[in-house]
Amino acid sequence: MHIVWFLIIGVAAGWLAGQFIRGGGFGLVGDLMVGILGAMLGGWLLGLPG
């Protein structure tokens, strides 16, 4: 269930980043993918300490 939340938060973060950064983004799909990857990496890093 945590992965689903990471995906939802990642998509939202990627979309918001694309809205704020005009001209510097990767397009809609690219922004969403970067958001998802960032959320998954952050969740994995936060899970390492225990």
PDB file of N, CA, C, O and CB in Angstrom:
ATOM      1  N   MET A   1       0.818  -1.198   0.000  1.00  0.00           N
ATOM      2  CA  MET A   1       0.000   0.000   0.000  1.00  0.00           C
ATOM      3  C   MET A   1       0.862   1.263   0.000  1.00  0.00           C
ATOM      4  O   MET A   1       0.447   2.306  -0.504  1.00  0.00           O
ATOM      5  CB  MET A   1      -0.931  -0.002   1.204  1.00  0.00           C
ATOM      6  N   HIS A   2       2.075   1.158   0.574  1.00  0.00           N
ATOM      7  CA  HIS A   2       2.945   2.325   0.592  1.00  0.00           C
ATOM      8  C   HIS A   2       3.361   2.726  -0.817  1.00  0.00           C
ATOM      9  O   HIS A   2       3.510   3.912  -1.112  1.00  0.00           O
ATOM     10  CB  HIS A   2       4.177   2.052   1.444  1.00  0.00           C
ATOM     11  N   ILE A   3       3.544   1.749  -1.676  1.00  0.00           N
ATOM     12  CA  ILE A   3       3.967   2.053  -3.050  1.00  0.00           C
ATOM     13  C   ILE A   3       2.888   2.862  -3.765  1.00  0.00           C
ATOM     14  O   ILE A   3       3.204   3.763  -4.543  1.00  0.00           O
ATOM     15  CB  ILE A   3       4.269   0.750  -3.834  1.00  0.00           C
ATOM     16  N   VAL A   4       1.632   2.552  -3.512  1.00  0.00           N
ATOM     17  CA  VAL A   4       0.534   3.301  -4.137  1.00  0.00           C
ATOM     18  C   VAL A   4       0.574   4.756  -3.698  1.00  0.00           C
ATOM     19  O   VAL A   4       0.390   5.657  -4.516  1.00  0.00           O
ATOM     20  CB  VAL A   4      -0.831   2.673  -3.781  1.00  0.00           C
ATOM     21  N   TRP A   5       0.813   4.990  -2.413  1.00  0.00           N
ATOM     22  CA  TRP A   5       0.900   6.370  -1.911  1.00  0.00           C
ATOM     23  C   TRP A   5       2.107   7.089  -2.515  1.00  0.00           C
ATOM     24  O   TRP A   5       2.016   8.265  -2.868  1.00  0.00           O
ATOM     25  CB  TRP A   5       0.994   6.383  -0.366  1.00  0.00           C
ATOM     26  N   PHE A   6       3.242   6.383  -2.636  1.00  0.00           N
ATOM     27  CA  PHE A   6       4.405   6.993  -3.255  1.00  0.00           C
ATOM     28  C   PHE A   6       4.102   7.385  -4.693  1.00  0.00           C
ATOM     29  O   PHE A   6       4.513   8.455  -5.141  1.00  0.00           O
ATOM     30  CB  PHE A   6       5.600   6.045  -3.202  1.00  0.00           C
ATOM     31  N   LEU A   7       3.393   6.537  -5.417  1.00  0.00           N
ATOM     32  CA  LEU A   7       3.041   6.848  -6.804  1.00  0.00           C
ATOM     33  C   LEU A   7       2.117   8.054  -6.886  1.00  0.00           C
ATOM     34  O   LEU A   7       2.310   8.926  -7.733  1.00  0.00           O
ATOM     35  CB  LEU A   7       2.380   5.642  -7.468  1.00  0.00           C
ATOM     36  N   ILE A   8       1.127   8.110  -6.023  1.00  0.00           N
ATOM     37  CA  ILE A   8       0.180   9.235  -6.033  1.00  0.00           C
ATOM     38  C   ILE A   8       0.893  10.536  -5.693  1.00  0.00           C
ATOM     39  O   ILE A   8       0.704  11.544  -6.373  1.00  0.00           O
ATOM     40  CB  ILE A   8      -0.975   8.987  -5.038  1.00  0.00           C
ATOM     41  N   ILE A   9       1.703  10.519  -4.657  1.00  0.00           N
ATOM     42  CA  ILE A   9       2.430  11.720  -4.248  1.00  0.00           C
ATOM     43  C   ILE A   9       3.439  12.118  -5.322  1.00  0.00           C
ATOM     44  O   ILE A   9       3.613  13.304  -5.601  1.00  0.00           O
ATOM     45  CB  ILE A   9       3.142  11.492  -2.898  1.00  0.00           C
ATOM     46  N   GLY A  10       4.103  11.134  -5.922  1.00  0.00           N
ATOM     47  CA  GLY A  10       5.065  11.420  -6.980  1.00  0.00           C
ATOM     48  C   GLY A  10       4.431  12.057  -8.201  1.00  0.00           C
ATOM     49  O   GLY A  10       4.982  12.997  -8.773  1.00  0.00           O
ATOM     50  N   VAL A  11       3.283  11.552  -8.599  1.00  0.00           N
ATOM     51  CA  VAL A  11       2.570  12.132  -9.747  1.00  0.00           C
ATOM     52  C   VAL A  11       2.156  13.565  -9.435  1.00  0.00           C
ATOM     53  O   VAL A  11       2.315  14.456 -10.270  1.00  0.00           O
ATOM     54  CB  VAL A  11       1.324  11.280 -10.112  1.00  0.00           C
ATOM     55  N   ALA A  12       1.624  13.790  -8.233  1.00  0.00           N
ATOM     56  CA  ALA A  12       1.211  15.143  -7.844  1.00  0.00           C
ATOM     57  C   ALA A  12       2.416  16.082  -7.787  1.00  0.00           C
ATOM     58  O   ALA A  12       2.337  17.217  -8.257  1.00  0.00           O
ATOM     59  CB  ALA A  12       0.494  15.117  -6.479  1.00  0.00           C
ATOM     60  N   ALA A  13       3.518  15.623  -7.222  1.00  0.00           N
ATOM     61  CA  ALA A  13       4.713  16.465  -7.133  1.00  0.00           C
ATOM     62  C   ALA A  13       5.277  16.773  -8.514  1.00  0.00           C
ATOM     63  O   ALA A  13       5.685  17.904  -8.779  1.00  0.00           O
ATOM     64  CB  ALA A  13       5.781  15.786  -6.273  1.00  0.00           C
ATOM     65  N   GLY A  14       5.304  15.791  -9.382  1.00  0.00           N
ATOM     66  CA  GLY A  14       5.788  16.020 -10.741  1.00  0.00           C
ATOM     67  C   GLY A  14       4.918  16.994 -11.510  1.00  0.00           C
ATOM     68  O   GLY A  14       5.423  17.849 -12.238  1.00  0.00           O
ATOM     69  N   TRP A  15       3.618  16.865 -11.350  1.00  0.00           N
ATOM     70  CA  TRP A  15       2.700  17.774 -12.041  1.00  0.00           C
ATOM     71  C   TRP A  15       2.862  19.201 -11.509  1.00  0.00           C
ATOM     72  O   TRP A  15       2.915  20.155 -12.285  1.00  0.00           O
ATOM     73  CB  TRP A  15       1.235  17.300 -11.873  1.00  0.00           C
ATOM     74  N   LEU A  16       2.941  19.342 -10.174  1.00  0.00           N
ATOM     75  CA  LEU A  16       3.122  20.675  -9.588  1.00  0.00           C
ATOM     76  C   LEU A  16       4.443  21.299 -10.019  1.00  0.00           C
ATOM     77  O   LEU A  16       4.495  22.490 -10.325  1.00  0.00           O
ATOM     78  CB  LEU A  16       3.059  20.597  -8.063  1.00  0.00           C
ATOM     79  N   ALA A  17       5.498  20.513 -10.047  1.00  0.00           N
ATOM     80  CA  ALA A  17       6.790  21.031 -10.491  1.00  0.00           C
ATOM     81  C   ALA A  17       6.707  21.508 -11.933  1.00  0.00           C
ATOM     82  O   ALA A  17       7.288  22.535 -12.283  1.00  0.00           O
ATOM     83  CB  ALA A  17       7.882  19.961 -10.347  1.00  0.00           C
ATOM     84  N   GLY A  18       5.998  20.779 -12.760  1.00  0.00           N
ATOM     85  CA  GLY A  18       5.828  21.192 -14.148  1.00  0.00           C
ATOM     86  C   GLY A  18       5.038  22.477 -14.281  1.00  0.00           C
ATOM     87  O   GLY A  18       5.257  23.236 -15.225  1.00  0.00           O
ATOM     88  N   GLN A  19       4.130  22.740 -13.365  1.00  0.00           N
ATOM     89  CA  GLN A  19       3.347  23.971 -13.398  1.00  0.00           C
ATOM     90  C   GLN A  19       4.171  25.180 -12.963  1.00  0.00           C
ATOM     91  O   GLN A  19       3.996  26.275 -13.498  1.00  0.00           O
ATOM     92  CB  GLN A  19       2.122  23.833 -12.508  1.00  0.00           C
ATOM     93  N   PHE A  20       5.066  24.989 -11.999  1.00  0.00           N
ATOM     94  CA  PHE A  20       5.862  26.095 -11.481  1.00  0.00           C
ATOM     95  C   PHE A  20       7.087  26.399 -12.346  1.00  0.00           C
ATOM     96  O   PHE A  20       7.495  27.555 -12.453  1.00  0.00           O
ATOM     97  CB  PHE A  20       6.302  25.789 -10.071  1.00  0.00           C
ATOM     98  N   ILE A  21       7.666  25.387 -12.953  1.00  0.00           N
ATOM     99  CA  ILE A  21       8.879  25.565 -13.752  1.00  0.00           C
ATOM    100  C   ILE A  21       8.482  25.589 -15.228  1.00  0.00           C
ATOM    101  O   ILE A  21       8.422  24.547 -15.881  1.00  0.00           O
ATOM    102  CB  ILE A  21       9.924  24.423 -13.465  1.00  0.00           C
ATOM    103  N   ARG A  22       8.219  26.759 -15.733  1.00  0.00           N
ATOM    104  CA  ARG A  22       7.848  26.883 -17.144  1.00  0.00           C
ATOM    105  C   ARG A  22       9.096  26.958 -18.002  1.00  0.00           C
ATOM    106  O   ARG A  22      10.008  27.733 -17.712  1.00  0.00           O
ATOM    107  CB  ARG A  22       6.963  28.126 -17.374  1.00  0.00           C
ATOM    108  N   GLY A  23       9.141  26.167 -19.046  1.00  0.00           N
ATOM    109  CA  GLY A  23      10.261  26.185 -19.971  1.00  0.00           C
ATOM    110  C   GLY A  23      11.450  25.349 -19.517  1.00  0.00           C
ATOM    111  O   GLY A  23      12.357  25.097 -20.309  1.00  0.00           O
ATOM    112  N   GLY A  24      11.466  24.918 -18.270  1.00  0.00           N
ATOM    113  CA  GLY A  24      12.600  24.148 -17.775  1.00  0.00           C
ATOM    114  C   GLY A  24      12.242  22.713 -17.455  1.00  0.00           C
ATOM    115  O   GLY A  24      13.083  21.958 -16.968  1.00  0.00           O
ATOM    116  N   GLY A  25      10.999  22.325 -17.723  1.00  0.00           N
ATOM    117  CA  GLY A  25      10.564  20.976 -17.398  1.00  0.00           C
ATOM    118  C   GLY A  25      10.854  19.985 -18.516  1.00  0.00           C
ATOM    119  O   GLY A  25      11.502  20.312 -19.510  1.00  0.00           O
ATOM    120  N   PHE A  26      10.362  18.774 -18.329  1.00  0.00           N
ATOM    121  CA  PHE A  26      10.583  17.702 -19.301  1.00  0.00           C
ATOM    122  C   PHE A  26       9.301  17.358 -20.052  1.00  0.00           C
ATOM    123  O   PHE A  26       9.236  16.306 -20.687  1.00  0.00           O
ATOM    124  CB  PHE A  26      11.127  16.456 -18.602  1.00  0.00           C
ATOM    125  N   GLY A  27       8.302  18.193 -20.001  1.00  0.00           N
ATOM    126  CA  GLY A  27       6.999  17.873 -20.566  1.00  0.00           C
ATOM    127  C   GLY A  27       6.168  17.152 -19.523  1.00  0.00           C
ATOM    128  O   GLY A  27       6.685  16.783 -18.468  1.00  0.00           O
ATOM    129  N   LEU A  28       4.912  16.948 -19.796  1.00  0.00           N
ATOM    130  CA  LEU A  28       4.003  16.359 -18.811  1.00  0.00           C
ATOM    131  C   LEU A  28       4.436  14.963 -18.388  1.00  0.00           C
ATOM    132  O   LEU A  28       4.540  14.684 -17.194  1.00  0.00           O
ATOM    133  CB  LEU A  28       2.598  16.307 -19.369  1.00  0.00           C
ATOM    134  N   VAL A  29       4.686  14.095 -19.338  1.00  0.00           N
ATOM    135  CA  VAL A  29       5.056  12.716 -19.023  1.00  0.00           C
ATOM    136  C   VAL A  29       6.410  12.681 -18.309  1.00  0.00           C
ATOM    137  O   VAL A  29       6.577  11.935 -17.344  1.00  0.00           O
ATOM    138  CB  VAL A  29       5.101  11.857 -20.311  1.00  0.00           C
ATOM    139  N   GLY A  30       7.353  13.460 -18.761  1.00  0.00           N
ATOM    140  CA  GLY A  30       8.670  13.509 -18.126  1.00  0.00           C
ATOM    141  C   GLY A  30       8.602  14.010 -16.702  1.00  0.00           C
ATOM    142  O   GLY A  30       9.255  13.458 -15.816  1.00  0.00           O
ATOM    143  N   ASP A  31       7.809  15.065 -16.468  1.00  0.00           N
ATOM    144  CA  ASP A  31       7.649  15.593 -15.117  1.00  0.00           C
ATOM    145  C   ASP A  31       7.009  14.570 -14.192  1.00  0.00           C
ATOM    146  O   ASP A  31       7.411  14.433 -13.037  1.00  0.00           O
ATOM    147  CB  ASP A  31       6.815  16.864 -15.142  1.00  0.00           C
ATOM    148  N   LEU A  32       6.010  13.849 -14.702  1.00  0.00           N
ATOM    149  CA  LEU A  32       5.353  12.829 -13.879  1.00  0.00           C
ATOM    150  C   LEU A  32       6.314  11.694 -13.550  1.00  0.00           C
ATOM    151  O   LEU A  32       6.313  11.184 -12.429  1.00  0.00           O
ATOM    152  CB  LEU A  32       4.111  12.276 -14.594  1.00  0.00           C
ATOM    153  N   MET A  33       7.132  11.297 -14.518  1.00  0.00           N
ATOM    154  CA  MET A  33       8.090  10.218 -14.277  1.00  0.00           C
ATOM    155  C   MET A  33       9.161  10.640 -13.275  1.00  0.00           C
ATOM    156  O   MET A  33       9.546   9.852 -12.411  1.00  0.00           O
ATOM    157  CB  MET A  33       8.745   9.785 -15.590  1.00  0.00           C
ATOM    158  N   VAL A  34       9.642  11.871 -13.386  1.00  0.00           N
ATOM    159  CA  VAL A  34      10.629  12.369 -12.430  1.00  0.00           C
ATOM    160  C   VAL A  34      10.019  12.431 -11.038  1.00  0.00           C
ATOM    161  O   VAL A  34      10.683  12.094 -10.057  1.00  0.00           O
ATOM    162  CB  VAL A  34      11.150  13.759 -12.853  1.00  0.00           C
ATOM    163  N   GLY A  35       8.770  12.855 -10.938  1.00  0.00           N
ATOM    164  CA  GLY A  35       8.091  12.883  -9.642  1.00  0.00           C
ATOM    165  C   GLY A  35       7.948  11.501  -9.039  1.00  0.00           C
ATOM    166  O   GLY A  35       8.175  11.321  -7.842  1.00  0.00           O
ATOM    167  N   ILE A  36       7.577  10.527  -9.844  1.00  0.00           N
ATOM    168  CA  ILE A  36       7.424   9.146  -9.361  1.00  0.00           C
ATOM    169  C   ILE A  36       8.773   8.589  -8.920  1.00  0.00           C
ATOM    170  O   ILE A  36       8.873   7.981  -7.855  1.00  0.00           O
ATOM    171  CB  ILE A  36       6.805   8.244 -10.460  1.00  0.00           C
ATOM    172  N   LEU A  37       9.803   8.791  -9.724  1.00  0.00           N
ATOM    173  CA  LEU A  37      11.133   8.298  -9.364  1.00  0.00           C
ATOM    174  C   LEU A  37      11.631   8.959  -8.078  1.00  0.00           C
ATOM    175  O   LEU A  37      12.221   8.296  -7.225  1.00  0.00           O
ATOM    176  CB  LEU A  37      12.127   8.553 -10.510  1.00  0.00           C
ATOM    177  N   GLY A  38      11.394  10.249  -7.944  1.00  0.00           N
ATOM    178  CA  GLY A  38      11.798  10.950  -6.724  1.00  0.00           C
ATOM    179  C   GLY A  38      11.063  10.446  -5.500  1.00  0.00           C
ATOM    180  O   GLY A  38      11.666  10.300  -4.436  1.00  0.00           O
ATOM    181  N   ALA A  39       9.784  10.181  -5.627  1.00  0.00           N
ATOM    182  CA  ALA A  39       9.005   9.664  -4.500  1.00  0.00           C
ATOM    183  C   ALA A  39       9.460   8.263  -4.112  1.00  0.00           C
ATOM    184  O   ALA A  39       9.563   7.945  -2.928  1.00  0.00           O
ATOM    185  CB  ALA A  39       7.514   9.655  -4.842  1.00  0.00           C
ATOM    186  N   MET A  40       9.729   7.431  -5.103  1.00  0.00           N
ATOM    187  CA  MET A  40      10.188   6.067  -4.812  1.00  0.00           C
ATOM    188  C   MET A  40      11.573   6.089  -4.164  1.00  0.00           C
ATOM    189  O   MET A  40      11.818   5.356  -3.206  1.00  0.00           O
ATOM    190  CB  MET A  40      10.218   5.219  -6.103  1.00  0.00           C
ATOM    191  N   LEU A  41      12.473   6.919  -4.677  1.00  0.00           N
ATOM    192  CA  LEU A  41      13.801   7.019  -4.096  1.00  0.00           C
ATOM    193  C   LEU A  41      13.741   7.575  -2.672  1.00  0.00           C
ATOM    194  O   LEU A  41      14.420   7.074  -1.776  1.00  0.00           O
ATOM    195  CB  LEU A  41      14.694   7.897  -4.968  1.00  0.00           C
ATOM    196  N   GLY A  42      12.929   8.608  -2.470  1.00  0.00           N
ATOM    197  CA  GLY A  42      12.778   9.166  -1.129  1.00  0.00           C
ATOM    198  C   GLY A  42      12.184   8.174  -0.144  1.00  0.00           C
ATOM    199  O   GLY A  42      12.633   8.094   0.999  1.00  0.00           O
ATOM    200  N   GLY A  43      11.202   7.433  -0.561  1.00  0.00           N
ATOM    201  CA  GLY A  43      10.600   6.411   0.309  1.00  0.00           C
ATOM    202  C   GLY A  43      11.583   5.311   0.653  1.00  0.00           C
ATOM    203  O   GLY A  43      11.603   4.813   1.778  1.00  0.00           O
ATOM    204  N   TRP A  44      12.399   4.933  -0.320  1.00  0.00           N
ATOM    205  CA  TRP A  44      13.406   3.900  -0.070  1.00  0.00           C
ATOM    206  C   TRP A  44      14.475   4.420   0.884  1.00  0.00           C
ATOM    207  O   TRP A  44      14.890   3.703   1.795  1.00  0.00           O
ATOM    208  CB  TRP A  44      14.050   3.435  -1.394  1.00  0.00           C
ATOM    209  N   LEU A  45      14.925   5.656   0.688  1.00  0.00           N
ATOM    210  CA  LEU A  45      15.944   6.224   1.571  1.00  0.00           C
ATOM    211  C   LEU A  45      15.412   6.404   2.994  1.00  0.00           C
ATOM    212  O   LEU A  45      16.144   6.168   3.956  1.00  0.00           O
ATOM    213  CB  LEU A  45      16.431   7.567   1.021  1.00  0.00           C
ATOM    214  N   LEU A  46      14.177   6.810   3.140  1.00  0.00           N
ATOM    215  CA  LEU A  46      13.609   6.978   4.486  1.00  0.00           C
ATOM    216  C   LEU A  46      13.369   5.648   5.164  1.00  0.00           C
ATOM    217  O   LEU A  46      13.323   5.585   6.393  1.00  0.00           O
ATOM    218  CB  LEU A  46      12.306   7.756   4.420  1.00  0.00           C
ATOM    219  N   GLY A  47      13.216   4.584   4.395  1.00  0.00           N
ATOM    220  CA  GLY A  47      13.008   3.265   4.965  1.00  0.00           C
ATOM    221  C   GLY A  47      14.296   2.573   5.398  1.00  0.00           C
ATOM    222  O   GLY A  47      14.244   1.579   6.122  1.00  0.00           O
ATOM    223  N   LEU A  48      15.444   3.076   4.970  1.00  0.00           N
ATOM    224  CA  LEU A  48      16.716   2.449   5.300  1.00  0.00           C
ATOM    225  C   LEU A  48      17.050   2.478   6.794  1.00  0.00           C
ATOM    226  O   LEU A  48      17.465   1.450   7.331  1.00  0.00           O
ATOM    227  CB  LEU A  48      17.809   3.120   4.537  1.00  0.00           C
ATOM    228  N   PRO A  49      16.887   3.622   7.494  1.00  0.00           N
ATOM    229  CA  PRO A  49      17.284   3.661   8.907  1.00  0.00           C
ATOM    230  C   PRO A  49      16.436   2.741   9.799  1.00  0.00           C
ATOM    231  O   PRO A  49      16.874   2.373  10.889  1.00  0.00           O
ATOM    232  CB  PRO A  49      17.191   5.084   9.420  1.00  0.00           C
ATOM    233  N   GLY A  50      15.279   2.381   9.369  1.00  0.00           N
ATOM    234  CA  GLY A  50      14.488   1.464  10.168  1.00  0.00           C
ATOM    235  C   GLY A  50      13.147   1.982  10.361  1.00  0.00           C
ATOM    236  O   GLY A  50      12.326   1.341  11.016  1.00  0.00           O
TER     237      GLY A  50
END
